[in-house]
Amino acid sequence: HYYDLKDGKIRIGGQDITDLSLEALNNEVSYVSQEQFLFNTTLYENILVGKPEAKRKEVLKAASRAQCDEFLSRLPEGIETMAGDGGKQLSGGERQRISLARAILKDAPIVVLDEATAFMDPENEEKLNAALDEITKNKTLLVIAHRLSTVKNADKICVIKEGSCIAADKHEKLLEECPEYKKFWDASVSASTWKIKEGEKHVKDIA
């Protein structure tokens, strides 16, 4: 915990997180954001950060589950390739999948995804979503997102406005009962439709 709460409590397994050491709390949570920093060492070592005592076969399995095999096979040294300073040898989507492999290897019971698919192109987003399916199996998942399609199927969606939760329910219920959520959802659908039409127009112009 980086900040202490002014009101209320956060509990994991019934235990107040303020009673947990930072190490114990860190063991309970995997965090994946849109900006993932990679160390200037091999991709193998970057994944190993999630569980330093892991065996090589565990690291390779985590990489495979995170949809890394395709781009690792294109690298001359594969998983032993140097990431470069900040991971500059890889694309944004590839760095994200290495970070997901790290989280899969860690295997924490709680996964926090903070805008994890933001700014992804369609191809990388598809692969990223496949990787997310692997990391979130049998986990408690907390997703922070502006892209509402990311959270549409969540068990509960919390709508935050000016720092307060103004509604919390399933997608269908929020569409019916929360004007703020419906406004954002309609806007996201409209934006998606506009992009498709623009793409179709571009293809016709080329033809």
Secondary structure, 3 states (H helix, E strand, C coil): CCCCCCCCCCEECCEEHHHCCHHHHHHHEEEEECCCCCCCCEHHHHHHCCCCCCCHHHHHHHHHHCCCHHHHCCCCCHHHCECCHHHCCCCHHHHHHHHHHHHHHHCCCEEEEECCCCCCCHHHHHHHHHHHHHHCCCCEEEEECCCHHHCCCCCCEEEEECCEEEEEECHHHHHHHCHHHHHHHHHHHHHHHHHHHHHHHHHHHHC
